[in-house]
Amino acid sequence: MSQFRLETEADMSAYLDINYGHAITATYTRNDIDSTINIILNNEYVEQEEGIGVEALKPIAYCRTVDAPNASYGDTLAASAVTDIEGNVLKAAQTYTIVNVQTDRTGFTAMELEEV
């Protein structure tokens, strides 16, 4: 008998807590309808063009799938500024276009972004 141990809703909420977790707020826009969601914004190395082996840093936003269930290519995400615990701005607020969406079937979605 196997038993899966996946993150609970409380775990996901803790990861995406803007005060004590790893998240920042963002405005997700689809079909001119805005919603405020919490995201974890990372810069990750991804392959630029499949098969040529060239990688570059690319912004990727992680959110709960229920917060953006129909996220797709061309939607926008306006991320708030990233600050340290003293309030110093580490990365200014930025608006992105979503260029790739990957759901992991555990409740999280990764959105590959391009700066607008």
Buried (B, 14 or more C-beta within 10 A) or exposed (E): EEEEEEEEEEEBBBBBEEEEBBBBBBBBBBEEEEEEBBBBBEEEEEEEEEEEEEEEEBBBBBBBBEBBEEBEEEBBBBBBBBEEEEEEEEBEEBBBBBEBBEBEEEBBBBBBBEEE
